[in-house]
Each structure stands twice: as structure tokens, then as C-alpha cells.
Amino acid sequence: MSNMEGGHLTAEAVSRMVLRTLPPPEILAALRHLGECEACRENVRGGVPDDFEVVRSTIREEAEEQAYRPPARRGALLVAASVVIAIQLVAVFSARRPFERSPRPVIVAPPSPAPSHPEWDRLVREARASGRLPFPPALDALRGEWDSLRGVSDQPGERLSPAGVVIDDTRPSFIWPSTPDAAYVVSIMDGDDEIARSAPLAVARWTPERELPRARTYAWQVEVRHGRETSILPKSSEPLALFRIVGEREHRDIAEARRLRPADHFLHAVLYARAGLRAEALTSLRASGVTLSK
């Protein structure tokens, strides 16, 4: 049999049999061989002998029926039986083990370069050339007097926060020194307008329910109610508790830089500094490993 090699079906014969390109007699011969040869069954679809009971039964019944049929009908029945058996075989193979196909080539696109941003690049060049980060001049006025007070006491709970700083949070947490058995009311001012006020609080911490508008400088104070006595923080001898919230443009640039250039810590430092976020800028500068001369 030309479809055999070493007593077993060739791989080409199996493929042509399933694709119905073998003549019907050769299909039946190949199927009979599969019904008898466990090695070929194992080779074709992983070895599940019970799946070929239908094939063997069909072959056996067809052989028996042909013995009683006229020769003219035997050829037609042989063709019909071969087609039915081939379809059954395809179903068995598909359910158990599909024919191996050549894997499709995997095309890996090269990593995209970091998008160009001329303004960011200009800020970085200027910072390197000047040897300093681009903190806004208004930041010194905002934090100057509070720096001297921090020199006296840096212990948590001994100062108001936020005060003398720029922040990025539009719902900041306000913290102030605690007084035993006191109640507190926090007020936030935008110029002469009170824009937020807390209910009486039992703890020295408060977060406003609504977001505060960006790109604004705010003042805030705490009314401390202790028995019949009422006092105000910060004290009259201390500077106003001022803070500024970063503008939308600076906020968006920082978020984009961290997303598009996550490893460029010097760029982060420059953008933090431009927004007035001093602590964040210094942290990123240390992470960058860049030493500025001023």
C-alpha cells in the first residue's frame, strides 16, 4: 500500500484522508488499518481507542452489506460510506487533537520613544544651565514667616498644616494643635469671602466635603471653643495660615510627565518646582541623582 511506510500510515496519507483527497478505496483501507493499529491511532490523535468504535462498526457493517448487494451498487455505497467515515474521523480528530499548524509569526513592535515636549525640554535645559530649580518667587513670600516658626517647633501637632506651602490636593486635611475637651470650627477664606466652614469638631483634624478651586491662595483659621472661652488659631502674633493649590495646567503637566516619562526624575523635579511643590521637587531631585550648583 503506497500510503504505508514501515507497516504504518504515513503522515501524508492521514492528511489526505481527512481532507478527502484519497480515493474512497484507499480511505477505507486506511480506516481499517487505524481500527487495527493502536500505534497509528496514538500517532494521529493521542490514543483514545473508544472513539474508533463507530468507524470500525461502519466498516464492518458496510463489508457485510456489500456481500449481498449487486456489483453496480457496491461502488456507489463504497463512495458514500467512505465520505461518512471521513466526516466521522474529522469530528473525532477535531474534538480530541487538532492538526498542528505552523505558528503565526509574532511581530513585536519596538518601544515607542518618549514623546517630545518642547516646553518641558526647555525647562530642563534652563534648570541645568542655571543650577537651580525654577521655584516661583511668590513661594518665598507664602512660606517665609512660617519657616522661622518651624525652627522653633517641628513636632507634629504643634503647628497648623497646611500653612506657607503650595499643595496639589483640592481636598486637603487641615491639622492644628489639639486642646483637651475643646470643640473646633474651621473656616476657609478666599480673599474676603468665606468659602467653607466646618461643623463643630471634637478632633483637631478636618477635610472639607467639597473640592477647592485650583490656582487660588487661601487663608484658614480655627475657632477653639473651650468651655466659655474662645480663641483663634493661628494666634494674632503669628502670620496668617496661607496655602495655595496648584493650577490645572501645572497639575496636568505633572501627571502627564509621570505617565509618559516615569523614570525622568529630574523632569519631575523641575515641574514640581515650577508648580511650587517644594517637598516633592526636592524628593524627585534626590531620586534623579543630579546635583545643582545653587
Secondary structure, DSSP 8 states (H G I E B T S, - for coil): -TTEETTEE-HHHHHHHHTT-S-HHHHHHHHHHHHH-HHHHHHHHS--GGGGHHHHHHHHHHHHHHTTS-HHHHHHHHHHHHHHHHHHHHHHHHHH---------------------HHHHHHHHHHHHHTS----HHHHHHHHHHHHHHHH--STTSS-BS-SEEE--SS--EE----TT-EEEEEEEETTEEEEE---BSSSEE--SS---SS-EEEEEEEEEETTEEEEES-TTS--EEEEE--HHHHHHHHHHHHH-TT-HHHHHHHHHHHT-HHHHHHHHHHHT-----
